[in-house]
Amino acid sequence: WGIQKYCDSQGFPKVKDEYLIQAMFRAMYKYDLADDETFAEWKEDESGEHEVGKVKAIIQTMEWFAWLDESDEEDDDEGELEEYDDEY
């Protein structure tokens, strides 16, 4: 929520052809500062306390969330393959 607030205060800029909020989310995930469940919690939060800048933040992170969903599906597939290998 702090990143959303900060990016809102900066006008949700782009840095080197990437939205700042998306770059910050990517870095937090890459360096294990937040996991996919934390990002999902942020995305689903509809409280009035965090509504300032939320719509713009969601729009600017749609591509990143699509990547995260795809990454999770690949991880699930790999886990199923490992289970299959262990059984046989």
N, C-alpha and C positions, 0 to 999 in steps of 0.2 A: 504494500500500500504506500510505502514511502517512495518507491520509485515512481509510481503513478503521480503522486503529489509533486515530486520534484520535476518530472517531465512536464506536467501541467504548468508549473511555474515558469518553465523555460519555453513554453509554447510548442511542445512536442516536436523538436527539431529533428532533422535528418543529419547524420554524420557519415560522410563517405558513402552516400547512397543507401544508408540503412537508418531506419528510425532509431533514435536514441533508446527508447524504451525497449525495443526489440534487442538491441545490442546488449543492453544491461541484463535483460532476462537470459539471453544466451550465455553471457559470462557467468551469471549466478549459477546456472545449471551446469556449465562446463566445469566450474571449480567447486562443485558440490556445496554451494552455499544455500541452495534450495532444491527440493526434489519436485518431481512432477505432480505429486499430491498437493504441495504448497501452491503451485501455479494454478492447479484446478480449483483450489479453494478461493484464490484471488479472483479467478475468472467468474466463478459462480456467485460471488458475494454481491448482493443487491441492496445492502444496507445504505441508508441515507447518509450515514457517516462518511462513506467512501465514494459518493457519487460524482464528486467534482472531477472532471476529466476522464471518467470511466469509459464512456462511449468511444471517445477518441483513442484511448489506450487499447481497448478491445480491437478496434479497427486496425490499429497499427501493429498489433501482435497476432493477427489472424494467421499470417504465413508461418510464424514461429510455432503457434499452437498446432497447425497442420503438420509441421515437421515433428513436433513432439509426439503427436498421436501416431504418426507413421513409425517413429522410432520405438514407441511402446509396443506396437503390433509386431515389429520385427523381433523385439526381445521376447515376446510371448511365443512366437513361432520357434525361436531358438530353444526356449525352455521346453516346448513340446517335443522338439527333435531330440534333445538331450534325454528326456524321459523315455522316449521310444528306444534310443540307443542303450539306455541302462537296462531296459526290459529284455532286450534281445542280444 
